Amino acid sequence: MSLSEHIIDHQKLRVIDFTQLKDYSGVPVNITPDGGVVDRSAELQAILDAAPLGSCVCLPSSGVIRADNLTVPTGVSLRSNGCRLYNTRFKFKPATAQEFNTALRDIWFKRCQFDISAAGDTGTVTSATSYTLTDTSKNWAVDQFKNFFITITGGLGNGTSTYWVTGNTSNTLTVRSSAALPALNGTSTYRLSCYVSGITFDHCFIDGTGLDDSGTFIGETAGQSSMVSAFVLREFAFDVHFVNDTRICNYQGWGIDIHGNSTDDLTGTPALATGVFVTASDTKIFNMGGRNAGGTASSATTTTLVDTSKNWPTNYYAGWYVRIKSGTGAAQMRLIASNTNNTLTVLGAWTVTPNATSVYEFFCGGGIRFLGGPKDGGSLHLSNVLLDHCQVALWADDAMNADPLTQNGQSGGITVLANNLRIELSSNTGGIESPAIFNSRANTYIHGLWYSSNVATAGYRNIWHRSGEFMVRGGKMTTGGVTTFALYCDANQTGEMDLPINNPYSIGAVKPVRAFESGSSAAQETVFRLRLKRTAGGITCQALNTNGAGFGLGNGASGEQWASGESGDIINNDTSVNVSTNAFNTIYYKLNSTWDILTVTLANRAIRSAISANVAVQTANIAGLTADVQLLNGTTNFSVLFRNAAGTAVNLSTAMANGTTIDVFVRVATQRV
């Protein structure tokens, strides 16, 4: 055979014969587009069901086809030659074979939603044998749930494994003979689900315009929650990919909404694999999410908020978040489970119960949400992704309840790995102070972040880290507010941002990593911004915060992570200045006259490790200027050595002209003593 007929797959060490592959030439859709007037679901579904495994169903070259409900078979792809699909709720059949994955390519989806889930049915057992389960209340189609799984969710047998269904009658499920069912009775409840995986969205445009307000599809009864997300992954849904300039926009919900938990109220067993290996590459998600101004509470309980001045549609705000903007319980956020005409019921009790002083607001949706980790451990991989004008750009929460430190012990956890992530916020957020990135009980690592926001509200949390791990390596952040937080961490939590830029941070008054929290004895990463200034009398040093207005460490009081008044010139020759009675009793420096090694001493803090130093900005114009940090003379001192482009130590006394400055960021781990 010729070389073109065989290639070696080096991973599997076998020969692939392309002459044996299935036909990708396409199965034509012989439906005349009518502008989306008539529902053509039945015709299009019949074509999809008849398509051979590995084939591609091709839509017409132009026009609009309305198909209210479609289920895409596993291993069958769908492609457009120019035709748009309209008002469609998509589902996907169980992935029973991995010979071919499913791909949707080059399609403009208008006012569509993708339910990538394996939800089948739920019920209560009437009777059971070792290999059958009967529920006489059902009237299923024969083999409707073949290749699904049974999970016992309550009563006798709860907490056991999952069981593979080989077939079913109208009310009886039969499982594989290799794994018998546990003992079951009339108290046993069950759930049917299946694997849905191997789905790729390639060069697609998903536009939710028209669903922003009502949240209702054509042909449905109004009154459901107003929040509609473009993609929802739940119940054994994994291995889903968005590639090649796929764009998702104009939904009031989320662009990609991943639910690793088996129930929306986050109290169920984590799903086995939902959210495992979800990727987005060269993808843009924009104009996502909604907001409403809210009002002032009349009263509240531990799980409700009442506003008697309102007359909301029932469950209009289900799936939204309510945030206490000011008053009693300020800054708390809760997911709304349901609402009546004037009462919100939230998931997770309020830490501080609101009252008649509490001003609240609503927000929902955004770019990507990963809520609840699956048993196998969820992993979201982002590469070259733009999250633009989203109410919330990225929300990662391995949730079980409102307490950010409580994680489901059965969960395998959530990991978000992002390379080259760009986030742009604007007036889309209005006065709604939802964070751009929210991280709770999750592990989020971003390499290369470009972030821009014009939200200038004092204390706004651009990134809110509650628990887990959070790290940014490299990039740039800009904002319109100098008193906003770049990274806000809850008490006793540590986040990390390392942005080696050549200009001052313009993200606001907070330092790049977490400040000292009063009363804590744990070692914490701490950032200093030190400014060296050449004067006629020599070189002086000043400690600044990240916007140059004051010292960059706070005492943690009232939720603050910096104090604007903590600044002062630090005099040479070991003369000290009291900059903070809570963070550092004294801080002083000494500049070696020969090599100009800057030594900083902290009187009531032990320095456990030296992490990094970088020159943030300089007016001295020393080419290639870099900085190194190391521990020196015990555990209360660190030193900074400056080098030029050749790597040679710089004598600042001669290299700096009078009136010039050098700002250096120094990162060390300190501990109160």
Number of C-alpha atoms within 10 A of each C-alpha: 6 6 7 8 12 13 13 12 10 8 6 7 8 10 12 13 13 11 9 8 9 12 13 12 10 16 20 14 15 12 12 13 20 13 15 16 12 12 19 19 16 12 13 21 17 11 14 22 14 12 19 15 19 19 20 25 24 21 27 20 12 14 15 22 26 23 23 21 18 19 17 19 21 25 23 23 27 20 22 21 13 16 21 23 24 24 24 22 17 17 18 21 17 22 23 15 12 11 10 17 19 25 22 20 22 21 22 22 20 20 23 29 26 19 20 25 26 25 20 15 13 17 17 22 22 18 15 20 14 14 17 18 23 20 20 14 12 15 11 15 11 14 17 14 24 18 20 27 24 25 20 26 19 14 16 17 19 17 12 12 13 17 23 24 23 16 18 20 16 16 16 21 25 24 23 15 14 9 13 14 24 17 12 20 17 13 13 20 21 21 19 21 26 24 24 27 30 20 25 19 24 21 19 22 20 26 22 27 14 17 24 20 14 16 21 20 18 15 9 9 8 12 13 17 20 24 24 27 28 25 22 19 23 27 28 29 34 27 20 23 18 25 20 16 19 22 22 26 24 25 33 31 31 32 33 24 23 29 29 38 30 22 15 15 17 21 15 14 21 29 25 25 26 36 34 26 18 24 21 23 21 17 22 23 26 24 22 30 29 26 21 14 13 18 16 23 22 18 17 19 14 14 18 21 26 22 19 13 12 13 11 14 15 17 21 20 25 20 23 26 20 24 23 23 22 16 16 16 20 17 13 18 21 21 23 24 20 19 21 16 16 17 22 24 23 25 21 20 16 20 12 12 18 28 18 15 15 22 21 26 21 24 27 27 29 32 33 25 23 27 24 37 37 30 23 19 23 29 26 22 17 21 20 16 21 22 27 24 24 32 32 29 30 24 22 25 26 34 28 26 19 18 15 19 15 14 21 23 11 15 23 21 25 30 26 20 16 22 17 18 18 21 24 19 23 16 12 18 22 13 15 23 22 27 21 26 21 23 26 26 27 29 20 24 17 20 17 20 20 16 21 19 20 16 23 16 16 13 20 22 23 27 21 23 30 24 24 22 18 26 17 19 16 17 19 20 20 17 23 16 19 22 21 22 26 28 26 29 24 18 18 17 17 24 26 19 19 20 18 17 15 12 12 17 25 19 28 27 28 29 29 27 25 27 29 29 23 15 12 12 14 13 18 24 22 23 25 23 25 25 22 19 22 21 15 8 7 11 21 18 23 20 25 25 28 27 20 21 16 21 26 28 33 26 20 19 12 6 14 16 27 26 20 19 14 19 21 15 15 22 16 15 11 15 12 18 16 14 22 18 11 16 20 18 15 18 21 24 24 20 21 12 11 10 14 19 20 19 21 20 23 20 16 18 22 18 25 16 18 20 16 16 24 23 24 22 19 20 13 18 14 16 10 11 21 20 20 17 23 16 19 16 10 10 15 19 21 22 21 23 19 23 19 15 12 9 11 11 17 22 18 24 17 10 12 22 16 16 12 15 21 21 24 22 25 23 21 21 17 24 18 19 10
